[in-house]
């Protein structure tokens, strides 16, 4: 490249490169300014959370006023939090409901549990019944076991009925597809039924075909010729 060509190229590319560097510097400065502006706010939020979560952090000089504020908010909410915890403890455990540590809210939780216990027991029995039913459906041993009770036995009966119906459909299709299968003792009545329907269908086809042949013969007679 000649000197004049290089000079022309440099005169075009250098301003573009310089402008790109200046833009990067400007955007970097803007990003740093935003980060510097947000940093105090982030620190305040962190101090508030620390004071809210821990009374020692709330009293610490490191968290400052926001830590103290977080501790004050937590102290204001603590009675409600404790009441909710006692209510849940009394609901889940009768001993906790009767304990002096959970107080009135624990007693209320126990009373609520007693009120809804019949419904909970009904749901539990239904879930157990479904489990026993499924066990009896999946296994003949479980169906005959005393552990699964009536629902297990019912599951076994349902499985037996299902297997019989499935086998019947299989035998019917076999008899419908094959005359040998229709006459076999292995496919039983359903196989014979499938074979009978197949035979009836074939006889119907034969009748239609023969009727068509008769019609063709009649049409070929001299009186009917055009």
VOSEMAR-793917 format. One line per field, with one value per atom (N, C-alpha, C): x, y, z; residue in three letters; chain. Coordinates in Angstrom, 2 decimals. Atoms other than C-alpha are relative to their C-alpha. Last residue first. Layout:
x (X_...);
y (Y_...);
z (Z_...);
drendren (ALA_...);
marba (A_...);
This chain:
x (0.45_-80.63_0.23_-1.07_-80.38_-0.55_-0.48_-83.02_1.14_1.06_-85.04_0.47_0.37_-81.80_-1.13_1.03_-80.63_-0.42_-0.56_-77.35_-1.03_-0.23_-79.02_0.52_1.29_-80.41_0.21_0.55_-76.94_-1.33_-0.76_-75.46_-0.54_0.38_-78.20_0.72_1.33_-77.62_-0.45_-0.16_-73.89_-1.33_-0.56_-74.65_0.19_1.10_-76.93_0.49_0.86_-74.14_-1.15_-0.71_-71.67_-0.89_-0.07_-74.13_0.67_1.35_-74.91_0.01_0.31_-71.20_-1.36_-0.76_-70.45_-0.32_0.63_-73.23_0.71_1.20_-71.86_-0.74_-0.42_-68.46_-1.20_-0.45_-70.00_0.41_1.19_-71.90_0.37_0.70_-68.73_-1.23_-0.79_-66.80_-0.68_0.20_-69.56_0.77_1.37_-69.54_-0.28_0.07_-65.73_-1.38_-0.72_-65.77_-0.05_0.85_-68.47_0.66_1.08_-66.43_-0.91_-0.59_-63.40_-1.04_-0.23_-65.55_0.67_1.24_-66.90_0.24_1.27_-63.51_-1.17_0.68_-60.28_-1.41_-0.75_-58.18_-0.71_0.50_-60.75_0.68_-0.90_-59.97_-0.63_0.37_-62.71_0.85_1.41_-62.52_-0.43_0.09_-58.72_-1.44_-0.63_-58.82_-0.08_0.99_-61.33_0.57_-0.41_-58.93_-1.06_-1.06_-59.38_0.30_0.44_-62.72_1.00_1.03_-61.76_-0.50_-0.64_-58.52_-1.00_-0.76_-60.36_0.69_0.96_-62.87_0.71_0.52_-60.09_-1.00_-1.09_-58.30_-0.49_-0.21_-61.55_1.08_1.14_-62.35_0.14_-0.17_-58.84_-1.15_-1.10_-59.20_0.22_0.48_-62.62_1.08_0.97_-61.33_-0.50_-0.74_-58.26_-0.93_-0.73_-60.42_0.75_1.00_-62.80_0.68_0.47_-59.87_-1.01_-1.06_-58.31_-0.44_-0.05_-61.57_1.06_1.18_-61.95_-0.01_-0.21_-58.39_-1.15_-0.97_-58.97_0.30_0.72_-62.12_0.94_0.82_-60.10_-0.76_-0.92_-57.55_-0.74_-0.40_-60.34_1.00_1.05_-61.86_0.42_1.42_-58.71_-0.94_0.67_-55.24_-1.51_-0.50_-53.47_-0.70_0.84_-55.63_0.43_-0.61_-53.95_-0.97_0.43_-55.88_0.52_1.47_-55.69_-0.51_0.47_-52.04_-1.52_-0.37_-51.28_-0.47_0.99_-53.25_0.31_-0.53_-51.06_-1.12_-1.30_-51.59_0.47_0.13_-55.31_1.28_0.78_-54.96_-0.17_-0.83_-52.15_-0.73_-1.03_-54.19_0.88_0.67_-57.18_1.03_0.32_-54.99_-0.65_-1.26_-53.51_-0.24_-0.49_-56.95_1.32_0.84_-58.24_0.45_-0.41_-55.29_-0.80_-1.32_-55.99_0.49_0.19_-59.70_1.33_0.56_-58.88_-0.20_-1.04_-56.57_-0.51_-0.95_-59.20_1.09_0.70_-61.80_0.91_0.03_-59.36_-0.68_-1.36_-58.69_0.04_-0.24_-62.43_1.39_0.81_-62.99_0.23_-0.57_-59.95_-0.87_-0.17_-61.30_0.51_1.20_-62.79_0.12_1.08_-60.10_-1.24_-0.34_-57.40_-1.10_0.25_-59.11_0.28_1.46_-59.26_-0.35_0.49_-55.55_-1.50_-0.44_-54.63_-0.48_0.88_-56.76_0.38_1.30_-54.92_-0.97_-0.18_-51.58_-1.30_-0.03_-52.80_0.25_1.34_-53.79_0.00_1.03_-50.41_-1.34_0.69_-47.77_-1.18_-0.93_-45.41_-0.68_0.04_-48.22_0.91_-1.16_-48.57_-0.17_0.27_-51.95_1.13_1.24_-51.76_-0.31_-0.30_-48.12_-1.23_-0.81_-49.12_0.35_0.90_-51.92_0.77_-0.34_-49.49_-0.87_-0.70_-49.97_0.18_0.78_-52.64_0.64_1.19_-51.01_-0.84_-0.45_-47.67_-1.18_-0.39_-49.29_0.43_1.22_-51.07_0.32_0.71_-47.87_-1.29_-0.76_-45.93_-0.70_0.19_-48.63_0.74_1.37_-48.66_-0.26_0.07_-44.87_-1.38_-0.74_-44.89_-0.08_0.80_-47.62_0.67_1.18_-45.77_-0.87_-0.28_-42.53_-1.20_0.68_-43.84_0.11_1.43_-43.03_-0.78_0.58_-39.69_-1.49_0.13_-38.86_-0.64_1.10_-39.62_-0.22_1.25_-37.45_-1.20_0.28_-34.57_-1.32_0.38_-34.75_-0.34_1.37_-34.73_-0.49_0.89_-31.65_-1.46_0.03_-29.91_-0.92_0.84_-30.93_-0.06_1.41_-29.57_-0.91_0.47_-26.13_-1.50_1.20_-25.36_-0.66_-0.33_-21.77_-1.22_-0.32_-22.70_0.28_-1.40_-24.38_0.19_-0.64_-27.71_1.45_0.79_-29.68_0.66_-0.32_-26.91_-0.76_-1.37_-27.31_0.46_0.04_-31.09_1.40_-0.80_-30.67_0.02_-0.21_-32.92_0.66_1.28_-34.39_0.19_0.65_-31.05_-1.33_-0.79_-29.31_-0.65_0.27_-32.10_0.76_1.37_-31.86_-0.33_0.00_-28.08_-1.38_-0.67_-28.34_0.03_0.94_-30.89_0.60_1.08_-28.61_-1.00_-0.54_-25.62_-1.07_-0.13_-27.63_0.50_1.35_-28.65_0.03_0.51_-25.04_-1.39_-0.69_-23.85_-0.50_0.83_-26.50_0.63_1.24_-24.84_-0.86_-0.32_-21.38_-1.25_-0.39_-22.73_0.30_1.23_-24.53_0.31_0.79_-21.37_-1.28_-0.63_-19.30_-0.78_0.24_-21.72_0.59_1.42_-21.65_-0.32_0.17_-17.84_-1.44_-0.62_-17.66_-0.17_0.93_-20.15_0.55_1.20_-18.00_-0.95_-0.37_-14.76_-1.21_-0.22_-16.27_0.33_1.31_-17.61_0.13_0.66_-14.18_-1.37_-0.65_-12.54_-0.65_0.37_-15.08_0.61_1.39_-14.62_-0.48_-0.03_-10.86_-1.40_-0.57_-11.28_0.01_1.00_-13.61_0.49_1.11_-11.31_-1.06_-0.42_-8.35_-1.11_0.18_-10.11_0.35_1.38_-10.71_-0.17_0.86_-7.50_-1.45_-0.17_-5.55_-0.92_0.60_-6.96_0.06_1.46_-6.16_-0.72_0.41_-2.62_-1.50_-0.03_-2.18_-0.46_1.15_-3.28_-0.08_1.23_-0.88_-1.23_0.10_1.97_-1.27_-0.80_1.37_-0.20_0.86_0.00_0.89);
y (-1.20_-53.29_-0.17_-0.67_-56.72_1.20_-1.17_-57.57_0.74_-1.02_-59.92_1.29_-0.78_-61.61_1.01_0.68_-62.62_0.87_0.52_-60.95_-0.75_-1.09_-58.75_-0.47_-0.48_-61.81_1.10_1.01_-63.37_0.47_-0.05_-60.16_-1.00_-1.22_-59.94_0.11_0.24_-63.55_1.21_0.89_-62.81_-0.29_-0.79_-59.83_-0.84_-0.85_-61.95_0.85_0.84_-64.54_0.82_0.33_-61.86_-0.83_-1.22_-60.45_-0.29_-0.29_-63.91_1.21_0.97_-64.77_0.27_-0.38_-61.58_-0.93_-1.19_-62.36_0.47_0.46_-65.87_1.17_0.60_-64.31_-0.51_-1.08_-62.03_-0.55_-0.71_-64.90_1.10_0.86_-66.99_0.69_0.01_-64.13_-0.84_-1.31_-63.64_0.07_-0.04_-67.36_1.31_0.81_-67.42_0.04_-0.70_-64.50_-0.76_-1.11_-66.25_0.80_0.55_-69.47_1.12_0.36_-67.52_-0.54_-1.26_-65.91_-0.25_-0.52_-69.31_1.27_0.12_-70.89_0.62_-1.30_-69.55_-0.03_-1.04_-72.47_1.35_-0.06_-75.09_1.11_0.48_-74.31_0.14_1.35_-74.05_-0.56_0.00_-70.26_-1.38_-0.54_-70.45_-0.02_0.97_-72.74_0.46_1.06_-70.46_-1.07_1.34_-67.56_-1.02_-0.02_-63.79_-1.38_-0.81_-63.59_-0.06_0.75_-66.45_0.74_1.17_-64.67_-0.81_-0.46_-61.36_-1.17_-0.40_-63.06_0.43_1.22_-64.80_0.31_0.63_-61.49_-1.25_-0.82_-59.76_-0.62_0.20_-62.59_0.77_1.28_-62.53_-0.28_-0.14_-58.82_-1.29_-0.81_-59.32_0.14_0.81_-62.15_0.74_1.02_-60.16_-0.85_-0.66_-57.18_-1.02_-0.39_-59.29_0.61_1.24_-60.90_0.29_0.48_-57.51_-1.27_-0.88_-56.09_-0.48_0.32_-59.10_0.84_1.30_-58.65_-0.40_-0.18_-54.94_-1.30_-0.63_-55.79_0.26_1.04_-58.19_0.56_0.87_-55.47_-1.10_-0.72_-53.05_-0.81_0.04_-55.58_0.68_-0.02_-56.12_-0.06_-0.92_-55.19_0.03_-1.36_-56.67_0.99_-0.69_-59.80_1.44_-0.28_-60.91_0.73_1.01_-62.53_0.27_0.04_-59.48_-0.98_-1.16_-58.99_0.00_0.24_-62.54_1.15_0.90_-61.98_-0.30_1.27_-58.99_-0.84_0.36_-55.82_-1.39_0.05_-55.34_-0.50_1.18_-56.24_-0.16_1.17_-53.72_-1.28_0.12_-51.08_-1.22_0.40_-51.65_-0.23_1.43_-51.54_-0.52_0.74_-48.19_-1.50_0.00_-46.85_-0.77_0.89_-47.89_-0.09_1.36_-46.25_-1.02_0.21_-42.99_-1.42_0.09_-43.22_-0.25_1.32_-43.99_-0.20_1.01_-40.99_-1.40_-0.09_-38.74_-1.06_0.53_-39.92_0.00_1.46_-39.40_-0.64_0.48_-35.84_-1.52_-0.12_-35.15_-0.51_0.99_-36.53_0.06_1.35_-34.54_-1.03_0.50_-31.16_-1.44_-0.26_-30.10_-0.61_0.89_-31.75_0.16_1.35_-30.00_-1.00_0.06_-26.63_-1.41_0.02_-27.21_-0.09_1.33_-28.14_-0.11_0.94_-24.97_-1.41_-0.23_-22.90_-0.95_0.60_-24.48_0.15_1.45_-23.65_-0.72_0.32_-20.09_-1.50_0.03_-19.82_-0.44_-0.94_-20.74_-0.17_-0.50_-22.58_0.91_-0.75_-22.97_0.58_-1.41_-23.96_0.84_-0.53_-27.23_1.47_-0.04_-28.78_0.63_-0.74_-27.96_0.15_-1.42_-29.04_0.85_-0.36_-32.45_1.49_-0.20_-32.66_0.37_0.89_-32.13_0.29_1.20_-30.70_-1.01_0.71_-28.12_-1.35_0.58_-27.04_-0.79_1.07_-26.55_-0.69_1.14_-24.60_-1.17_0.53_-22.28_-1.25_0.75_-21.86_-0.62_1.22_-20.90_-0.85_0.91_-18.44_-1.31_0.51_-16.85_-0.99_0.99_-16.57_-0.61_1.17_-14.82_-1.12_0.67_-12.43_-1.27_0.61_-11.61_-0.76_1.25_-11.19_-0.61_1.13_-8.61_-1.29_-0.29_-5.55_-1.17_0.02_-7.01_0.27_1.39_-7.79_-0.11_0.58_-4.21_-1.45_-0.54_-2.92_-0.58_0.64_-5.22_0.46_1.39_-4.05_-0.75_-0.03_-0.44_-1.40_-0.24_-1.10_0.02_1.22_-2.62_0.13_0.94_0.37_-1.35_-0.30_2.75_-1.01_-1.38_1.21_0.12_-0.11_-2.32_1.36_0.24_-2.24_0.15_-1.29_-0.64_-0.17_-0.23_-3.89_1.36_-0.82_-3.96_0.35_-1.22_-5.16_0.94_-0.89_-7.64_1.32_-0.46_-9.12_0.92_-1.09_-9.26_0.53_0.31_-11.33_1.20_1.43_-11.66_-0.32_0.68_-8.14_-1.46_-0.38_-6.53_-0.68_0.57_-8.45_0.31_1.44_-7.64_-0.67_0.17_-3.94_-1.48_-0.29_-3.99_-0.20_1.11_-5.67_0.18_1.13_-3.10_-1.21_-0.29_-0.28_-1.15_0.21_-1.80_0.23_1.45_-2.07_-0.30_0.55_1.58_-1.49_-0.33_2.68_-0.58_0.71_0.68_0.37_1.05_1.96_-0.65_-0.55_5.30_-1.03_-0.79_3.80_0.57_0.94_1.15_0.73_0.65_3.81_-0.95_-1.00_5.92_-0.62_-0.16_2.88_0.98_1.20_2.05_0.10_-0.01_5.65_-1.20_-1.00_5.69_0.07_0.54_2.44_0.96_0.99_3.83_-0.64_-0.69_6.96_-0.98_-0.70_4.98_0.69_0.99_2.60_0.66_0.51_5.53_-1.04_-1.01_7.24_-0.49_0.00_4.06_1.00_1.21_3.73_-0.05_-0.19_7.39_-1.23_-0.92_6.87_0.21_0.72_3.83_0.87_1.00_5.71_-0.75_-0.67_8.76_-1.00_-0.49_6.47_0.73_0.97_4.55_0.55_0.48_7.30_-0.85_-1.17_9.36_-0.41_-0.43_6.13_1.16_1.01_4.80_0.42_-0.14_8.05_-0.98_-1.23_8.04_0.20_0.23_4.42_1.22_0.86_5.18_-0.27_-0.82_8.16_-0.81_-0.86_6.06_0.83_-1.23_3.43_0.83_-1.19_0.00_1.24);
z (0.72_-25.44_-1.49_0.70_-23.92_-0.76_-0.73_-21.41_-0.68_-0.15_-23.61_0.66_1.20_-24.76_0.20_0.79_-21.23_-1.19_1.24_-20.17_-0.85_0.94_-17.59_-1.34_0.49_-15.92_-1.04_0.90_-15.65_-0.60_1.25_-14.22_-1.02_0.71_-11.61_-1.33_0.57_-10.64_-0.81_1.15_-10.21_-0.67_1.10_-8.00_-1.24_0.50_-5.86_-1.17_0.82_-5.56_-0.59_1.24_-4.41_-0.92_0.82_-1.89_-1.33_0.49_-0.58_-0.91_1.05_-0.33_-0.61_1.19_1.56_-1.17_0.56_3.99_-1.25_0.68_4.47_-0.64_1.27_5.26_-0.79_0.87_7.88_-1.37_0.46_9.44_-0.98_0.96_9.58_-0.56_1.23_11.21_-1.09_0.64_13.75_-1.31_0.53_14.52_-0.71_1.20_14.84_-0.63_1.06_17.28_-1.31_0.40_19.30_-1.11_0.83_19.33_-0.50_1.28_20.58_-0.95_0.71_23.27_-1.35_0.57_24.30_-0.82_-0.68_24.85_-0.75_0.12_23.32_0.59_-0.73_24.58_-0.06_-1.38_23.53_0.79_-1.04_19.90_1.39_-0.37_17.29_1.14_-0.39_16.99_0.47_-1.36_17.02_0.49_-0.89_13.99_1.45_-0.26_12.27_0.92_0.42_12.64_0.35_1.00_12.86_-0.58_1.13_14.65_-1.15_0.72_16.93_-1.22_0.59_17.90_-0.81_1.16_18.39_-0.70_1.03_20.68_-1.28_0.61_22.60_-1.12_0.75_23.24_-0.72_1.21_24.24_-0.88_0.87_26.66_-1.31_0.66_28.10_-0.96_0.95_28.83_-0.78_1.12_30.41_-1.07_0.74_32.59_-1.23_0.75_33.60_-0.84_1.09_34.54_-0.85_1.01_36.58_-1.22_0.60_38.43_-1.12_0.89_39.02_-0.72_1.17_40.40_-0.99_0.81_42.69_-1.28_0.63_43.95_-0.89_1.06_44.56_-0.74_1.10_46.50_-1.18_0.64_48.64_-1.19_0.72_49.33_-0.73_1.21_50.18_-0.82_1.01_52.57_-1.30_-0.37_54.59_-1.19_0.92_53.29_0.19_-0.19_56.32_-0.92_-0.99_56.34_0.18_-1.30_53.14_0.92_-0.97_50.28_1.40_0.00_48.03_1.04_-0.77_49.00_0.09_-1.40_47.84_0.88_-0.58_44.63_1.46_-0.50_43.86_0.61_0.58_41.82_0.40_1.45_42.46_-0.64_0.35_46.13_-1.50_-0.33_46.54_-0.38_1.04_44.68_0.25_1.23_46.94_-1.11_-0.12_50.05_-1.29_0.00_48.99_0.06_1.38_48.10_-0.12_0.77_51.51_-1.46_-0.31_53.24_-0.80_0.59_51.45_0.24_1.45_52.31_-0.71_0.29_55.93_-1.49_-0.22_56.12_-0.33_1.12_54.55_0.12_1.17_57.06_-1.22_-0.12_59.91_-1.20_0.25_58.76_0.04_1.43_58.55_-0.38_0.73_62.04_-1.51_-0.04_63.31_-0.70_1.38_62.15_-0.04_0.81_65.47_-1.39_-0.44_67.60_-0.87_0.45_65.55_0.39_1.44_66.04_-0.53_0.19_69.78_-1.48_-0.35_69.86_-0.22_1.03_67.98_0.26_1.16_70.38_-1.14_-0.32_73.32_-1.16_0.08_71.73_0.28_1.43_71.17_-0.21_0.56_74.82_-1.46_-0.45_76.18_-0.68_1.19_74.14_0.35_0.84_77.10_-1.24_-0.39_79.48_-0.88_-0.70_77.59_0.34_-1.43_76.78_0.80_-0.22_73.07_1.48_0.14_73.02_0.25_-1.16_74.36_-0.02_-1.14_71.78_1.26_-1.11_68.94_1.20_0.41_65.44_1.13_1.02_66.18_-0.31_-0.63_69.44_-0.97_-0.90_67.70_0.66_0.81_64.85_0.88_0.61_67.28_-0.82_-1.04_69.28_-0.53_-0.29_66.15_1.05_1.13_65.07_0.23_-0.06_68.54_-1.12_-1.08_68.53_0.09_0.45_65.15_1.03_1.02_66.28_-0.51_-0.63_69.48_-1.01_-0.71_67.49_0.70_0.63_65.02_0.81_0.12_67.11_-0.57_-1.35_68.21_-0.05_-0.42_64.57_1.37_0.78_63.55_0.42_-0.53_66.40_-0.73_-1.27_65.43_0.59_0.28_61.82_1.28_0.52_63.01_-0.31_-1.14_65.15_-0.44_-0.79_62.16_1.19_0.72_60.05_0.70_-0.20_62.69_-0.71_-0.12_62.79_0.20_0.84_61.56_0.12_1.40_62.80_-0.91_0.62_66.14_-1.49_0.37_67.14_-0.66_-1.02_68.98_-0.34_-0.16_65.95_1.00_1.11_65.14_0.11_-0.23_68.61_-1.12_-0.97_68.17_0.28_-1.18_65.02_0.94_-0.22_61.96_1.34_-0.08_61.88_0.38_-1.26_62.71_0.20_-1.10_59.93_1.34_-0.06_57.48_1.14_-0.48_58.28_0.15_-1.44_57.96_0.60_-0.66_54.55_1.51_0.03_53.39_0.72_-0.96_54.53_0.07_-1.35_52.71_1.06_-0.19_49.51_1.41_-0.18_49.80_0.25_-1.35_50.39_0.27_-1.07_47.34_1.40_-0.58_44.94_1.23_-0.54_44.18_0.70_-1.20_43.84_0.65_-1.06_41.46_1.30_-0.46_39.41_1.15_-0.74_39.24_0.55_-1.29_38.26_0.87_-0.79_35.47_1.39_-0.39_34.19_0.89_-1.04_34.25_0.49_-1.21_32.33_1.16_-0.56_29.82_1.27_-0.51_29.28_0.67_-1.23_29.00_0.63_-1.04_26.49_1.33_-0.39_24.46_1.11_-0.83_24.49_0.48_-1.31_23.24_0.94_-0.72_20.44_1.38_-0.47_19.41_0.78_-1.14_19.27_0.56_-1.13_17.03_1.25_-0.42_14.69_1.22_-0.72_14.57_0.50_-1.31_13.75_0.74_-1.09_10.97_1.38_-0.13_8.39_1.25_-0.25_8.61_0.19_-1.39_8.98_0.33_-0.87_5.70_1.47_0.16_3.84_0.93_-0.68_5.21_-0.07_-1.44_4.26_0.77_-0.34_0.69_1.48_0.10_0.44_0.35_-1.18_1.74_-0.03_0.07_-0.88_1.24_0.00_0.00_0.00);
drendren (UNK_UNK_UNK_UNK_UNK_UNK_UNK_UNK_UNK_UNK_UNK_UNK_UNK_UNK_UNK_UNK_UNK_UNK_UNK_UNK_UNK_UNK_UNK_UNK_UNK_UNK_UNK_UNK_UNK_UNK_UNK_UNK_UNK_UNK_UNK_UNK_UNK_UNK_UNK_UNK_UNK_UNK_UNK_UNK_UNK_UNK_UNK_UNK_UNK_UNK_UNK_UNK_UNK_UNK_UNK_UNK_UNK_UNK_UNK_UNK_UNK_UNK_UNK_UNK_UNK_UNK_UNK_UNK_UNK_UNK_UNK_UNK_UNK_UNK_UNK_UNK_UNK_UNK_UNK_UNK_UNK_UNK_UNK_UNK_UNK_UNK_UNK_UNK_UNK_UNK_UNK_UNK_UNK_UNK_UNK_UNK_UNK_UNK_UNK_UNK_UNK_UNK_UNK_UNK_UNK_UNK_UNK_UNK_UNK_UNK_UNK_UNK_UNK_UNK_UNK_UNK_UNK_UNK_UNK_UNK_UNK_UNK_UNK_UNK_UNK_UNK_UNK_UNK_UNK_UNK_UNK_UNK_UNK_UNK_UNK_UNK_UNK_UNK_UNK_UNK_UNK_UNK_UNK_UNK_UNK_UNK_UNK_UNK_UNK_UNK_UNK_UNK_UNK_UNK_UNK_UNK_UNK_UNK_UNK_UNK_UNK_UNK_UNK_UNK_UNK_UNK_UNK_UNK_UNK_UNK_UNK_UNK_UNK_UNK_UNK_UNK_UNK_UNK_UNK_UNK_UNK_UNK_UNK_UNK_UNK_UNK_UNK_UNK_UNK_UNK_UNK_UNK_UNK_UNK_UNK_UNK_UNK_UNK_UNK_UNK_UNK_UNK_UNK_UNK_UNK_UNK_UNK_UNK_UNK_UNK_UNK_UNK_UNK_UNK_UNK_UNK_UNK_UNK_UNK_UNK_UNK_UNK_UNK_UNK_UNK_UNK_UNK_UNK_UNK_UNK_UNK_UNK_UNK_UNK_UNK_UNK_UNK_UNK_UNK_UNK_UNK_UNK_UNK_UNK_UNK_UNK_UNK_UNK_UNK_UNK_UNK_UNK_UNK_UNK_UNK_UNK_UNK_UNK_UNK_UNK_UNK_UNK_UNK_UNK_UNK_UNK_UNK_UNK_UNK_UNK_UNK_UNK_UNK_UNK_UNK_UNK_UNK_UNK_UNK_UNK_UNK_UNK_UNK_UNK_UNK_UNK_UNK_UNK_UNK_UNK_UNK_UNK_UNK_UNK_UNK_UNK_UNK_UNK_UNK_UNK_UNK_UNK_UNK_UNK_UNK_UNK_UNK_UNK_UNK_UNK_UNK_UNK_UNK_UNK_UNK_UNK_UNK_UNK_UNK_UNK_UNK_UNK_UNK_UNK_UNK_UNK_UNK_UNK_UNK_UNK_UNK_UNK_UNK_UNK_UNK_UNK_UNK_UNK_UNK_UNK_UNK_UNK_UNK_UNK_UNK_UNK_UNK_UNK_UNK_UNK_UNK_UNK_UNK_UNK_UNK_UNK_UNK_UNK_UNK_UNK_UNK_UNK_UNK_UNK_UNK_UNK_UNK_UNK_UNK_UNK_UNK_UNK_UNK_UNK_UNK_UNK_UNK_UNK_UNK_UNK_UNK_UNK_UNK_UNK_UNK_UNK_UNK_UNK_UNK_UNK_UNK_UNK_UNK_UNK_UNK_UNK_UNK_UNK_UNK_UNK_UNK_UNK_UNK_UNK_UNK_UNK_UNK_UNK_UNK_UNK_UNK_UNK_UNK_UNK_UNK_UNK_UNK_UNK_UNK_UNK_UNK_UNK_UNK_UNK_UNK_UNK_UNK_UNK_UNK_UNK_UNK_UNK_UNK_UNK_UNK_UNK_UNK_UNK_UNK_UNK_UNK_UNK_UNK_UNK_UNK_UNK_UNK_UNK_UNK_UNK_UNK_UNK_UNK_UNK_UNK_UNK_UNK_UNK_UNK_UNK_UNK_UNK_UNK_UNK_UNK_UNK_UNK_UNK_UNK_UNK_UNK_UNK_UNK_UNK_UNK_UNK_UNK_UNK_UNK_UNK_UNK_UNK_UNK_UNK_UNK_UNK_UNK_UNK_UNK_UNK_UNK_UNK_UNK_UNK_UNK_UNK_UNK_UNK_UNK_UNK_UNK_UNK_UNK_UNK_UNK_UNK_UNK_UNK_UNK_UNK_UNK_UNK_UNK_UNK_UNK_UNK_UNK_UNK_UNK_UNK_UNK_UNK_UNK_UNK_UNK_UNK_UNK_UNK_UNK_UNK_UNK_UNK_UNK_UNK_UNK_UNK_UNK_UNK_UNK_UNK_UNK_UNK_UNK_UNK_UNK_UNK_UNK_UNK_UNK_UNK_UNK_UNK_UNK_UNK_UNK_UNK_UNK_UNK_UNK_UNK_UNK_UNK_UNK_UNK_UNK_UNK_UNK_UNK_UNK_UNK_UNK_UNK_UNK_UNK_UNK_UNK_UNK_UNK_UNK_UNK_UNK_UNK_UNK_UNK_UNK_UNK_UNK_UNK_UNK_UNK_UNK_UNK_UNK_UNK_UNK_UNK_UNK_UNK_UNK_UNK_UNK_UNK_UNK_UNK_UNK_UNK_UNK_UNK_UNK_UNK_UNK_UNK_UNK_UNK_UNK_UNK_UNK_UNK_UNK_UNK_UNK_UNK_UNK_UNK_UNK_UNK_UNK_UNK_UNK_UNK_UNK_UNK_UNK_UNK_UNK_UNK_UNK_UNK_UNK_UNK_UNK_UNK_UNK_UNK_UNK_UNK_UNK_UNK_UNK_UNK_UNK_UNK_UNK_UNK_UNK_UNK_UNK_UNK_UNK_UNK_UNK_UNK_UNK_UNK_UNK_UNK_UNK_UNK_UNK_UNK_UNK_UNK_UNK_UNK_UNK_UNK_UNK_UNK);
marba (A_A_A_A_A_A_A_A_A_A_A_A_A_A_A_A_A_A_A_A_A_A_A_A_A_A_A_A_A_A_A_A_A_A_A_A_A_A_A_A_A_A_A_A_A_A_A_A_A_A_A_A_A_A_A_A_A_A_A_A_A_A_A_A_A_A_A_A_A_A_A_A_A_A_A_A_A_A_A_A_A_A_A_A_A_A_A_A_A_A_A_A_A_A_A_A_A_A_A_A_A_A_A_A_A_A_A_A_A_A_A_A_A_A_A_A_A_A_A_A_A_A_A_A_A_A_A_A_A_A_A_A_A_A_A_A_A_A_A_A_A_A_A_A_A_A_A_A_A_A_A_A_A_A_A_A_A_A_A_A_A_A_A_A_A_A_A_A_A_A_A_A_A_A_A_A_A_A_A_A_A_A_A_A_A_A_A_A_A_A_A_A_A_A_A_A_A_A_A_A_A_A_A_A_A_A_A_A_A_A_A_A_A_A_A_A_A_A_A_A_A_A_A_A_A_A_A_A_A_A_A_A_A_A_A_A_A_A_A_A_A_A_A_A_A_A_A_A_A_A_A_A_A_A_A_A_A_A_A_A_A_A_A_A_A_A_A_A_A_A_A_A_A_A_A_A_A_A_A_A_A_A_A_A_A_A_A_A_A_A_A_A_A_A_A_A_A_A_A_A_A_A_A_A_A_A_A_A_A_A_A_A_A_A_A_A_A_A_A_A_A_A_A_A_A_A_A_A_A_A_A_A_A_A_A_A_A_A_A_A_A_A_A_A_A_A_A_A_A_A_A_A_A_A_A_A_A_A_A_A_A_A_A_A_A_A_A_A_A_A_A_A_A_A_A_A_A_A_A_A_A_A_A_A_A_A_A_A_A_A_A_A_A_A_A_A_A_A_A_A_A_A_A_A_A_A_A_A_A_A_A_A_A_A_A_A_A_A_A_A_A_A_A_A_A_A_A_A_A_A_A_A_A_A_A_A_A_A_A_A_A_A_A_A_A_A_A_A_A_A_A_A_A_A_A_A_A_A_A_A_A_A_A_A_A_A_A_A_A_A_A_A_A_A_A_A_A_A_A_A_A_A_A_A_A_A_A_A_A_A_A_A_A_A_A_A_A_A_A_A_A_A_A_A_A_A_A_A_A_A_A_A_A_A_A_A_A_A_A_A_A_A_A_A_A_A_A_A_A_A_A_A_A_A_A_A_A_A_A_A_A_A_A_A_A_A_A_A_A_A_A_A_A_A_A_A_A_A_A_A_A_A_A_A_A_A_A_A_A_A_A_A_A_A_A_A_A_A_A_A_A_A_A_A_A_A_A_A_A_A_A_A_A_A_A_A_A_A_A_A_A_A_A_A_A_A_A_A_A_A_A_A_A_A_A_A_A_A_A_A_A_A_A_A_A_A_A_A_A_A_A_A_A_A_A_A_A_A_A_A_A_A_A_A_A_A_A_A_A_A_A_A_A_A_A_A_A_A_A_A_A_A_A_A_A_A_A_A_A_A_A_A_A_A_A_A_A_A);
